[in-house]
């Protein structure tokens, strides 16, 4: 009988404690994919859950399993620590109760039902389940952060003329891709790859209307993919042309006011609006652009998941 090959992975956003897990089971030519998500969790709990759910899915007891994961916590826990935990009554070397005790107990029971060899592999060799776990987590994030529609919707007419919308009028907005106006080729290629990944996961891309740099690269990729996209700007029409298959939102300058009541710069307002209507953000920075860094800092301050990737540009200009 062919051994069952399993790859597992877990994912968790530290700030929100929203997580996801995934497993891919393969036996010969047959493959099965499992995914799930959870709230108020940790990455280690999600890694354990992925292994547990994969083993639960096995139909026959006594199966021969080769299980691969990029979690040192799981592999060392099974191969090195578990026997000592059992001798000490589920206590660690410090005499404290083992973390994730209920999950470890479930896993121990399942390990006794099968012959399982656990092997650690680098994350790069675990790409399929990594993407699936991220997708499951993003679904949890999207559900947790979704807002009800306001009186004004996000649909615009065929000519892409923008309605005026209050700052939290749009739901089903998921992933913000933002970046510098002056970006090198490497940064632009990276922005396109991020757009493709978000499209593959089935989420909506939120992007600004700058006619240069990262915004333009993302919009062009969205046009090519016919991806779900929301272009956001401050003028009546998107400066980069937007996407005829998507939507365009014009954000009014008086949407946000700073302390003391004075108005923010209109593009500062646009960037804040995009953050507030997105569940997660990817900021592609040239190492110099104040606007991109400010957007990232604002998203972090809103306790949302934000990633800042720097592609240094010699002689970079603010934008």
GIWONOR-V898449 format. One record per residue. N is the residue number from 1. RES is the residue in one small letter. OMEGA is omega as a letter, one per 30 degrees, with the letter a starting at -180 (999 if undefined). Layout:
n->N res->RES omega->OMEGA
n->N res->RES omega->OMEGA
This chain:
n->1 res->x omega->l
n->2 res->x omega->l
n->3 res->x omega->l
n->4 res->x omega->l
n->5 res->x omega->a
n->6 res->x omega->l
n->7 res->x omega->a
n->8 res->x omega->l
n->9 res->x omega->l
n->10 res->x omega->a
n->11 res->x omega->l
n->12 res->x omega->l
n->13 res->x omega->a
n->14 res->x omega->a
n->15 res->x omega->a
n->16 res->x omega->a
n->17 res->x omega->l
n->18 res->x omega->a
n->19 res->x omega->l
n->20 res->x omega->l
n->21 res->x omega->l
n->22 res->x omega->l
n->23 res->x omega->l
n->24 res->x omega->a
n->25 res->x omega->a
n->26 res->x omega->l
n->27 res->x omega->a
n->28 res->x omega->l
n->29 res->x omega->a
n->30 res->x omega->a
n->31 res->x omega->l
n->32 res->x omega->a
n->33 res->x omega->l
n->34 res->x omega->l
n->35 res->x omega->l
n->36 res->x omega->a
n->37 res->x omega->a
n->38 res->x omega->l
n->39 res->x omega->l
n->40 res->x omega->a
n->41 res->x omega->l
n->42 res->x omega->a
n->43 res->x omega->l
n->44 res->x omega->l
n->45 res->x omega->l
n->46 res->x omega->l
n->47 res->x omega->l
n->48 res->x omega->a
n->49 res->x omega->l
n->50 res->x omega->l
n->51 res->x omega->a
n->52 res->x omega->a
n->53 res->x omega->l
n->54 res->x omega->a
n->55 res->x omega->l
n->56 res->x omega->a
n->57 res->x omega->l
n->58 res->x omega->a
n->59 res->x omega->a
n->60 res->x omega->l
n->61 res->x omega->l
n->62 res->x omega->l
n->63 res->x omega->l
n->64 res->x omega->a
n->65 res->x omega->l
n->66 res->x omega->a
n->67 res->x omega->a
n->68 res->x omega->l
n->69 res->x omega->l
n->70 res->x omega->l
n->71 res->x omega->l
n->72 res->x omega->l
n->73 res->x omega->a
n->74 res->x omega->a
n->75 res->x omega->l
n->76 res->x omega->l
n->77 res->x omega->a
n->78 res->x omega->a
n->79 res->x omega->a
n->80 res->x omega->a
n->81 res->x omega->a
n->82 res->x omega->a
n->83 res->x omega->l
n->84 res->x omega->l
n->85 res->x omega->a
n->86 res->x omega->l
n->87 res->x omega->a
n->88 res->x omega->l
n->89 res->x omega->a
n->90 res->x omega->l
n->91 res->x omega->l
n->92 res->x omega->a
n->93 res->x omega->l
n->94 res->x omega->a
n->95 res->x omega->a
n->96 res->x omega->l
n->97 res->x omega->a
n->98 res->x omega->l
n->99 res->x omega->a
n->100 res->x omega->a
n->101 res->x omega->a
n->102 res->x omega->l
n->103 res->x omega->l
n->104 res->x omega->l
n->105 res->x omega->l
n->106 res->x omega->a
n->107 res->x omega->l
n->108 res->x omega->l
n->109 res->x omega->a
n->110 res->x omega->l
n->111 res->x omega->l
n->112 res->x omega->a
n->113 res->x omega->a
n->114 res->x omega->l
n->115 res->x omega->a
n->116 res->x omega->l
n->117 res->x omega->l
n->118 res->x omega->a
n->119 res->x omega->l
n->120 res->x omega->l
n->121 res->x omega->l
n->122 res->x omega->a
n->123 res->x omega->a
n->124 res->x omega->l
n->125 res->x omega->a
n->126 res->x omega->a
n->127 res->x omega->a
n->128 res->x omega->a
n->129 res->x omega->l
n->130 res->x omega->l
n->131 res->x omega->a
n->132 res->x omega->l
n->133 res->x omega->l
n->134 res->x omega->l
n->135 res->x omega->l
n->136 res->x omega->l
n->137 res->x omega->a
n->138 res->x omega->l
n->139 res->x omega->l
n->140 res->x omega->l
n->141 res->x omega->a
n->142 res->x omega->l
n->143 res->x omega->a
n->144 res->x omega->a
n->145 res->x omega->a
n->146 res->x omega->a
n->147 res->x omega->l
n->148 res->x omega->l
n->149 res->x omega->l
n->150 res->x omega->l
n->151 res->x omega->a
n->152 res->x omega->a
n->153 res->x omega->a
n->154 res->x omega->a
n->155 res->x omega->l
n->156 res->x omega->a
n->157 res->x omega->a
n->158 res->x omega->a
n->159 res->x omega->l
n->160 res->x omega->l
n->161 res->x omega->a
n->162 res->x omega->l
n->163 res->x omega->l
n->164 res->x omega->a
n->165 res->x omega->l
n->166 res->x omega->a
n->167 res->x omega->a
n->168 res->x omega->a
n->169 res->x omega->a
n->170 res->x omega->l
n->171 res->x omega->a
n->172 res->x omega->l
n->173 res->x omega->a
n->174 res->x omega->a
n->175 res->x omega->l
n->176 res->x omega->l
n->177 res->x omega->a
n->178 res->x omega->l
n->179 res->x omega->a
n->180 res->x omega->l
n->181 res->x omega->l
n->182 res->x omega->a
n->183 res->x omega->l
n->184 res->x omega->a
n->185 res->x omega->a
n->186 res->x omega->l
n->187 res->x omega->a
n->188 res->x omega->l
n->189 res->x omega->l
n->190 res->x omega->l
n->191 res->x omega->l
n->192 res->x omega->l
n->193 res->x omega->l
n->194 res->x omega->l
n->195 res->x omega->l
n->196 res->x omega->l
n->197 res->x omega->l
n->198 res->x omega->l
n->199 res->x omega->l
n->200 res->x omega->a
n->201 res->x omega->l
n->202 res->x omega->a
n->203 res->x omega->l
n->204 res->x omega->l
n->205 res->x omega->l
n->206 res->x omega->a
n->207 res->x omega->l
n->208 res->x omega->a
n->209 res->x omega->l
n->210 res->x omega->a
n->211 res->x omega->l
n->212 res->x omega->l
n->213 res->x omega->a
n->214 res->x omega->l
n->215 res->x omega->a
n->216 res->x omega->l
n->217 res->x omega->l
n->218 res->x omega->l
n->219 res->x omega->l
n->220 res->x omega->l
n->221 res->x omega->l
n->222 res->x omega->l
n->223 res->x omega->a
n->224 res->x omega->a
n->225 res->x omega->a
n->226 res->x omega->a
n->227 res->x omega->l
n->228 res->x omega->a
n->229 res->x omega->l
n->230 res->x omega->l
n->231 res->x omega->a
n->232 res->x omega->l
n->233 res->x omega->a
n->234 res->x omega->l
n->235 res->x omega->a
n->236 res->x omega->l
n->237 res->x omega->a
n->238 res->x omega->a
n->239 res->x omega->l
n->240 res->x omega->l
n->241 res->x omega->l
n->242 res->x omega->l
n->243 res->x omega->a
n->244 res->x omega->l
n->245 res->x omega->a
n->246 res->x omega->a
n->247 res->x omega->l
n->248 res->x omega->l
n->249 res->x omega->l
n->250 res->x omega->l
n->251 res->x omega->a
n->252 res->x omega->a
n->253 res->x omega->a
n->254 res->x omega->l
n->255 res->x omega->a
n->256 res->x omega->l
n->257 res->x omega->l
n->258 res->x omega->l
n->259 res->x omega->a
n->260 res->x omega->l
n->261 res->x omega->a
n->262 res->x omega->a
n->263 res->x omega->l
n->264 res->x omega->l
n->265 res->x omega->a
n->266 res->x omega->l
n->267 res->x omega->l
n->268 res->x omega->l
n->269 res->x omega->l
n->270 res->x omega->a
n->271 res->x omega->l
n->272 res->x omega->l
n->273 res->x omega->a
n->274 res->x omega->l
n->275 res->x omega->a
n->276 res->x omega->l
n->277 res->x omega->l
n->278 res->x omega->l
n->279 res->x omega->a
n->280 res->x omega->a
n->281 res->x omega->l
n->282 res->x omega->a
n->283 res->x omega->a
n->284 res->x omega->a
n->285 res->x omega->l
n->286 res->x omega->l
n->287 res->x omega->a
n->288 res->x omega->a
n->289 res->x omega->a
n->290 res->x omega->a
n->291 res->x omega->l
n->292 res->x omega->a
n->293 res->x omega->l
n->294 res->x omega->l
n->295 res->x omega->l
n->296 res->x omega->a
n->297 res->x omega->l
n->298 res->x omega->l
n->299 res->x omega->l
n->300 res->x omega->l
n->301 res->x omega->l
n->302 res->x omega->l
n->303 res->x omega->l
n->304 res->x omega->a
n->305 res->x omega->a
n->306 res->x omega->l
n->307 res->x omega->l
n->308 res->x omega->l
n->309 res->x omega->a
n->310 res->x omega->l
n->311 res->x omega->a
n->312 res->x omega->a
n->313 res->x omega->a
n->314 res->x omega->a
n->315 res->x omega->a
n->316 res->x omega->l
n->317 res->x omega->a
n->318 res->x omega->l
n->319 res->x omega->999
